[in-house]
């Protein structure tokens, strides 16, 4: 299983940016998917996760009410719409996937990871 993330870039505070991530075409199962981020000099932190059905979602407090995670139109794709961006949102964002909703949404433990995409927010 391979994941490919895209959509990172440079934004100004208050702007919006959307990240996308998809699994390899060989994946036949439906996965819970999520996003993490790692800011310079900090540990990786959980951002958001979405159940395989798309019916349940969880967010970190720091992004709740600003970020929206949702299923893409293609199977096993997910987007992260980031609104009202702040300089502290600057980080490398990683998408992840797991077959278990419980592991993904409540343990925040993912088996599969993609490469990161850099988001830089200037003040």
PyMOL commands that place a pseudoatom at each C-alpha (Angstrom):
pseudoatom trace, name=CA, resn=UNK, resi=1, chain=A, elem=C, hetatm=0, pos=[0.000, 0.000, 0.000]
pseudoatom trace, name=CA, resn=UNK, resi=2, chain=A, elem=C, hetatm=0, pos=[1.447, 3.333, -1.029]
pseudoatom trace, name=CA, resn=UNK, resi=3, chain=A, elem=C, hetatm=0, pos=[0.087, 6.787, -0.302]
pseudoatom trace, name=CA, resn=UNK, resi=4, chain=A, elem=C, hetatm=0, pos=[0.700, 9.941, -2.256]
pseudoatom trace, name=CA, resn=UNK, resi=5, chain=A, elem=C, hetatm=0, pos=[0.056, 13.361, -0.741]
pseudoatom trace, name=CA, resn=UNK, resi=6, chain=A, elem=C, hetatm=0, pos=[-0.104, 16.643, -2.617]
pseudoatom trace, name=CA, resn=UNK, resi=7, chain=A, elem=C, hetatm=0, pos=[-1.295, 20.213, -2.291]
pseudoatom trace, name=CA, resn=UNK, resi=8, chain=A, elem=C, hetatm=0, pos=[1.222, 21.761, 0.043]
pseudoatom trace, name=CA, resn=UNK, resi=9, chain=A, elem=C, hetatm=0, pos=[2.661, 25.183, -0.569]
pseudoatom trace, name=CA, resn=UNK, resi=10, chain=A, elem=C, hetatm=0, pos=[2.979, 28.714, 0.682]
pseudoatom trace, name=CA, resn=UNK, resi=11, chain=A, elem=C, hetatm=0, pos=[0.028, 30.582, 2.173]
pseudoatom trace, name=CA, resn=UNK, resi=12, chain=A, elem=C, hetatm=0, pos=[-0.581, 33.706, 4.186]
pseudoatom trace, name=CA, resn=UNK, resi=13, chain=A, elem=C, hetatm=0, pos=[-2.274, 33.805, 7.550]
pseudoatom trace, name=CA, resn=UNK, resi=14, chain=A, elem=C, hetatm=0, pos=[-6.018, 33.608, 7.078]
pseudoatom trace, name=CA, resn=UNK, resi=15, chain=A, elem=C, hetatm=0, pos=[-5.785, 31.845, 3.734]
pseudoatom trace, name=CA, resn=UNK, resi=16, chain=A, elem=C, hetatm=0, pos=[-7.108, 28.402, 2.861]
pseudoatom trace, name=CA, resn=UNK, resi=17, chain=A, elem=C, hetatm=0, pos=[-5.235, 25.461, 1.414]
pseudoatom trace, name=CA, resn=UNK, resi=18, chain=A, elem=C, hetatm=0, pos=[-6.367, 21.951, 0.516]
pseudoatom trace, name=CA, resn=UNK, resi=19, chain=A, elem=C, hetatm=0, pos=[-4.246, 18.826, 0.760]
pseudoatom trace, name=CA, resn=UNK, resi=20, chain=A, elem=C, hetatm=0, pos=[-5.067, 15.595, -1.031]
pseudoatom trace, name=CA, resn=UNK, resi=21, chain=A, elem=C, hetatm=0, pos=[-3.946, 12.027, -0.508]
pseudoatom trace, name=CA, resn=UNK, resi=22, chain=A, elem=C, hetatm=0, pos=[-4.663, 8.765, -2.264]
pseudoatom trace, name=CA, resn=UNK, resi=23, chain=A, elem=C, hetatm=0, pos=[-3.766, 5.105, -1.903]
pseudoatom trace, name=CA, resn=UNK, resi=24, chain=A, elem=C, hetatm=0, pos=[-2.220, 3.075, -4.642]
pseudoatom trace, name=CA, resn=UNK, resi=25, chain=A, elem=C, hetatm=0, pos=[-4.609, 1.662, -7.183]
pseudoatom trace, name=CA, resn=UNK, resi=26, chain=A, elem=C, hetatm=0, pos=[-3.848, -1.887, -6.057]
pseudoatom trace, name=CA, resn=UNK, resi=27, chain=A, elem=C, hetatm=0, pos=[-5.588, -1.355, -2.715]
pseudoatom trace, name=CA, resn=UNK, resi=28, chain=A, elem=C, hetatm=0, pos=[-8.857, -3.263, -2.810]
pseudoatom trace, name=CA, resn=UNK, resi=29, chain=A, elem=C, hetatm=0, pos=[-10.008, -2.672, 0.754]
pseudoatom trace, name=CA, resn=UNK, resi=30, chain=A, elem=C, hetatm=0, pos=[-11.393, 0.609, 2.072]
pseudoatom trace, name=CA, resn=UNK, resi=31, chain=A, elem=C, hetatm=0, pos=[-9.194, 2.323, 4.615]
pseudoatom trace, name=CA, resn=UNK, resi=32, chain=A, elem=C, hetatm=0, pos=[-9.600, 4.789, 7.425]
pseudoatom trace, name=CA, resn=UNK, resi=33, chain=A, elem=C, hetatm=0, pos=[-7.376, 7.737, 6.602]
pseudoatom trace, name=CA, resn=UNK, resi=34, chain=A, elem=C, hetatm=0, pos=[-5.808, 10.569, 8.470]
pseudoatom trace, name=CA, resn=UNK, resi=35, chain=A, elem=C, hetatm=0, pos=[-3.358, 13.437, 8.581]
pseudoatom trace, name=CA, resn=UNK, resi=36, chain=A, elem=C, hetatm=0, pos=[-0.459, 14.219, 10.871]
pseudoatom trace, name=CA, resn=UNK, resi=37, chain=A, elem=C, hetatm=0, pos=[1.999, 17.083, 10.818]
pseudoatom trace, name=CA, resn=UNK, resi=38, chain=A, elem=C, hetatm=0, pos=[5.483, 17.793, 12.038]
pseudoatom trace, name=CA, resn=UNK, resi=39, chain=A, elem=C, hetatm=0, pos=[6.683, 21.331, 12.586]
pseudoatom trace, name=CA, resn=UNK, resi=40, chain=A, elem=C, hetatm=0, pos=[10.404, 22.151, 12.599]
pseudoatom trace, name=CA, resn=UNK, resi=41, chain=A, elem=C, hetatm=0, pos=[11.982, 21.013, 15.826]
pseudoatom trace, name=CA, resn=UNK, resi=42, chain=A, elem=C, hetatm=0, pos=[8.792, 19.388, 17.093]
pseudoatom trace, name=CA, resn=UNK, resi=43, chain=A, elem=C, hetatm=0, pos=[7.386, 15.904, 17.277]
pseudoatom trace, name=CA, resn=UNK, resi=44, chain=A, elem=C, hetatm=0, pos=[4.850, 14.673, 14.796]
pseudoatom trace, name=CA, resn=UNK, resi=45, chain=A, elem=C, hetatm=0, pos=[1.304, 15.355, 15.932]
pseudoatom trace, name=CA, resn=UNK, resi=46, chain=A, elem=C, hetatm=0, pos=[-2.123, 14.107, 14.982]
pseudoatom trace, name=CA, resn=UNK, resi=47, chain=A, elem=C, hetatm=0, pos=[-4.299, 16.452, 12.928]
pseudoatom trace, name=CA, resn=UNK, resi=48, chain=A, elem=C, hetatm=0, pos=[-7.436, 14.618, 11.785]
pseudoatom trace, name=CA, resn=UNK, resi=49, chain=A, elem=C, hetatm=0, pos=[-8.800, 11.213, 10.847]
pseudoatom trace, name=CA, resn=UNK, resi=50, chain=A, elem=C, hetatm=0, pos=[-11.785, 9.876, 8.930]
pseudoatom trace, name=CA, resn=UNK, resi=51, chain=A, elem=C, hetatm=0, pos=[-13.403, 6.452, 9.136]
pseudoatom trace, name=CA, resn=UNK, resi=52, chain=A, elem=C, hetatm=0, pos=[-13.419, 4.151, 6.133]
pseudoatom trace, name=CA, resn=UNK, resi=53, chain=A, elem=C, hetatm=0, pos=[-17.095, 4.935, 5.537]
pseudoatom trace, name=CA, resn=UNK, resi=54, chain=A, elem=C, hetatm=0, pos=[-16.553, 8.653, 5.861]
pseudoatom trace, name=CA, resn=UNK, resi=55, chain=A, elem=C, hetatm=0, pos=[-19.172, 8.802, 8.583]
pseudoatom trace, name=CA, resn=UNK, resi=56, chain=A, elem=C, hetatm=0, pos=[-16.919, 9.516, 11.542]
pseudoatom trace, name=CA, resn=UNK, resi=57, chain=A, elem=C, hetatm=0, pos=[-14.179, 12.080, 11.878]
pseudoatom trace, name=CA, resn=UNK, resi=58, chain=A, elem=C, hetatm=0, pos=[-11.952, 13.304, 14.676]
pseudoatom trace, name=CA, resn=UNK, resi=59, chain=A, elem=C, hetatm=0, pos=[-9.761, 16.393, 14.950]
pseudoatom trace, name=CA, resn=UNK, resi=60, chain=A, elem=C, hetatm=0, pos=[-6.999, 17.725, 17.105]
pseudoatom trace, name=CA, resn=UNK, resi=61, chain=A, elem=C, hetatm=0, pos=[-8.182, 20.618, 19.252]
pseudoatom trace, name=CA, resn=UNK, resi=62, chain=A, elem=C, hetatm=0, pos=[-5.701, 22.926, 17.530]
pseudoatom trace, name=CA, resn=UNK, resi=63, chain=A, elem=C, hetatm=0, pos=[-7.415, 22.550, 14.151]
pseudoatom trace, name=CA, resn=UNK, resi=64, chain=A, elem=C, hetatm=0, pos=[-11.006, 21.836, 15.117]
pseudoatom trace, name=CA, resn=UNK, resi=65, chain=A, elem=C, hetatm=0, pos=[-13.441, 24.276, 13.485]
pseudoatom trace, name=CA, resn=UNK, resi=66, chain=A, elem=C, hetatm=0, pos=[-10.766, 25.331, 10.983]
pseudoatom trace, name=CA, resn=UNK, resi=67, chain=A, elem=C, hetatm=0, pos=[-9.827, 22.117, 9.155]
pseudoatom trace, name=CA, resn=UNK, resi=68, chain=A, elem=C, hetatm=0, pos=[-12.165, 19.679, 7.426]
pseudoatom trace, name=CA, resn=UNK, resi=69, chain=A, elem=C, hetatm=0, pos=[-11.243, 16.126, 6.492]
pseudoatom trace, name=CA, resn=UNK, resi=70, chain=A, elem=C, hetatm=0, pos=[-13.378, 14.421, 3.879]
pseudoatom trace, name=CA, resn=UNK, resi=71, chain=A, elem=C, hetatm=0, pos=[-13.414, 11.596, 1.364]
pseudoatom trace, name=CA, resn=UNK, resi=72, chain=A, elem=C, hetatm=0, pos=[-12.371, 12.346, -2.163]
pseudoatom trace, name=CA, resn=UNK, resi=73, chain=A, elem=C, hetatm=0, pos=[-14.423, 11.249, -5.139]
pseudoatom trace, name=CA, resn=UNK, resi=74, chain=A, elem=C, hetatm=0, pos=[-12.157, 8.285, -5.851]
pseudoatom trace, name=CA, resn=UNK, resi=75, chain=A, elem=C, hetatm=0, pos=[-11.905, 5.284, -3.561]
pseudoatom trace, name=CA, resn=UNK, resi=76, chain=A, elem=C, hetatm=0, pos=[-9.356, 5.598, -0.773]
pseudoatom trace, name=CA, resn=UNK, resi=77, chain=A, elem=C, hetatm=0, pos=[-8.692, 9.269, -1.306]
pseudoatom trace, name=CA, resn=UNK, resi=78, chain=A, elem=C, hetatm=0, pos=[-8.958, 11.957, 1.333]
pseudoatom trace, name=CA, resn=UNK, resi=79, chain=A, elem=C, hetatm=0, pos=[-8.672, 15.715, 1.396]
pseudoatom trace, name=CA, resn=UNK, resi=80, chain=A, elem=C, hetatm=0, pos=[-7.819, 18.103, 4.212]
pseudoatom trace, name=CA, resn=UNK, resi=81, chain=A, elem=C, hetatm=0, pos=[-9.301, 21.534, 3.722]
pseudoatom trace, name=CA, resn=UNK, resi=82, chain=A, elem=C, hetatm=0, pos=[-7.387, 23.969, 5.881]
pseudoatom trace, name=CA, resn=UNK, resi=83, chain=A, elem=C, hetatm=0, pos=[-9.093, 27.287, 6.547]
pseudoatom trace, name=CA, resn=UNK, resi=84, chain=A, elem=C, hetatm=0, pos=[-8.049, 30.337, 8.559]
pseudoatom trace, name=CA, resn=UNK, resi=85, chain=A, elem=C, hetatm=0, pos=[-4.449, 29.216, 8.426]
pseudoatom trace, name=CA, resn=UNK, resi=86, chain=A, elem=C, hetatm=0, pos=[-2.083, 30.394, 11.116]
pseudoatom trace, name=CA, resn=UNK, resi=87, chain=A, elem=C, hetatm=0, pos=[1.719, 30.586, 11.123]
pseudoatom trace, name=CA, resn=UNK, resi=88, chain=A, elem=C, hetatm=0, pos=[1.709, 27.800, 13.718]
pseudoatom trace, name=CA, resn=UNK, resi=89, chain=A, elem=C, hetatm=0, pos=[0.145, 25.513, 11.101]
pseudoatom trace, name=CA, resn=UNK, resi=90, chain=A, elem=C, hetatm=0, pos=[3.475, 25.535, 9.273]
pseudoatom trace, name=CA, resn=UNK, resi=91, chain=A, elem=C, hetatm=0, pos=[4.665, 21.936, 9.089]
pseudoatom trace, name=CA, resn=UNK, resi=92, chain=A, elem=C, hetatm=0, pos=[5.246, 18.949, 6.897]
pseudoatom trace, name=CA, resn=UNK, resi=93, chain=A, elem=C, hetatm=0, pos=[1.886, 17.213, 6.583]
pseudoatom trace, name=CA, resn=UNK, resi=94, chain=A, elem=C, hetatm=0, pos=[1.706, 13.435, 6.284]
pseudoatom trace, name=CA, resn=UNK, resi=95, chain=A, elem=C, hetatm=0, pos=[-1.243, 11.319, 5.251]
pseudoatom trace, name=CA, resn=UNK, resi=96, chain=A, elem=C, hetatm=0, pos=[-1.770, 7.868, 6.697]
pseudoatom trace, name=CA, resn=UNK, resi=97, chain=A, elem=C, hetatm=0, pos=[-4.113, 4.917, 6.320]
pseudoatom trace, name=CA, resn=UNK, resi=98, chain=A, elem=C, hetatm=0, pos=[-5.229, 1.907, 8.319]
pseudoatom trace, name=CA, resn=UNK, resi=99, chain=A, elem=C, hetatm=0, pos=[-7.774, -0.871, 7.852]
pseudoatom trace, name=CA, resn=UNK, resi=100, chain=A, elem=C, hetatm=0, pos=[-9.120, -0.381, 11.374]
pseudoatom trace, name=CA, resn=UNK, resi=101, chain=A, elem=C, hetatm=0, pos=[-11.353, 2.561, 12.229]
pseudoatom trace, name=CA, resn=UNK, resi=102, chain=A, elem=C, hetatm=0, pos=[-10.645, 1.954, 15.918]
pseudoatom trace, name=CA, resn=UNK, resi=103, chain=A, elem=C, hetatm=0, pos=[-6.881, 2.070, 15.471]
pseudoatom trace, name=CA, resn=UNK, resi=104, chain=A, elem=C, hetatm=0, pos=[-7.075, 5.112, 13.234]
pseudoatom trace, name=CA, resn=UNK, resi=105, chain=A, elem=C, hetatm=0, pos=[-9.654, 7.304, 14.923]
pseudoatom trace, name=CA, resn=UNK, resi=106, chain=A, elem=C, hetatm=0, pos=[-9.268, 6.386, 18.588]
pseudoatom trace, name=CA, resn=UNK, resi=107, chain=A, elem=C, hetatm=0, pos=[-5.754, 5.004, 18.948]
pseudoatom trace, name=CA, resn=UNK, resi=108, chain=A, elem=C, hetatm=0, pos=[-4.401, 7.282, 16.211]
pseudoatom trace, name=CA, resn=UNK, resi=109, chain=A, elem=C, hetatm=0, pos=[-2.258, 4.382, 15.114]
pseudoatom trace, name=CA, resn=UNK, resi=110, chain=A, elem=C, hetatm=0, pos=[-1.814, 3.971, 11.373]
pseudoatom trace, name=CA, resn=UNK, resi=111, chain=A, elem=C, hetatm=0, pos=[-0.087, 1.160, 9.521]
pseudoatom trace, name=CA, resn=UNK, resi=112, chain=A, elem=C, hetatm=0, pos=[0.634, 2.969, 6.273]
pseudoatom trace, name=CA, resn=UNK, resi=113, chain=A, elem=C, hetatm=0, pos=[2.228, 6.346, 5.677]
pseudoatom trace, name=CA, resn=UNK, resi=114, chain=A, elem=C, hetatm=0, pos=[2.868, 8.605, 2.749]
pseudoatom trace, name=CA, resn=UNK, resi=115, chain=A, elem=C, hetatm=0, pos=[5.613, 11.077, 2.151]
pseudoatom trace, name=CA, resn=UNK, resi=116, chain=A, elem=C, hetatm=0, pos=[5.090, 14.537, 3.532]
pseudoatom trace, name=CA, resn=UNK, resi=117, chain=A, elem=C, hetatm=0, pos=[4.002, 17.712, 1.837]
pseudoatom trace, name=CA, resn=UNK, resi=118, chain=A, elem=C, hetatm=0, pos=[5.222, 21.047, 3.173]
pseudoatom trace, name=CA, resn=UNK, resi=119, chain=A, elem=C, hetatm=0, pos=[2.800, 23.768, 4.204]
pseudoatom trace, name=CA, resn=UNK, resi=120, chain=A, elem=C, hetatm=0, pos=[4.274, 27.157, 5.058]
pseudoatom trace, name=CA, resn=UNK, resi=121, chain=A, elem=C, hetatm=0, pos=[2.080, 29.908, 6.478]
pseudoatom trace, name=CA, resn=UNK, resi=122, chain=A, elem=C, hetatm=0, pos=[3.483, 33.402, 6.677]
pseudoatom trace, name=CA, resn=UNK, resi=123, chain=A, elem=C, hetatm=0, pos=[2.162, 36.092, 8.986]
for i in range(1, 123): cmd.bond("trace and resi %d" % i, "trace and resi %d" % (i + 1))
show_as sticks, trace
zoom trace
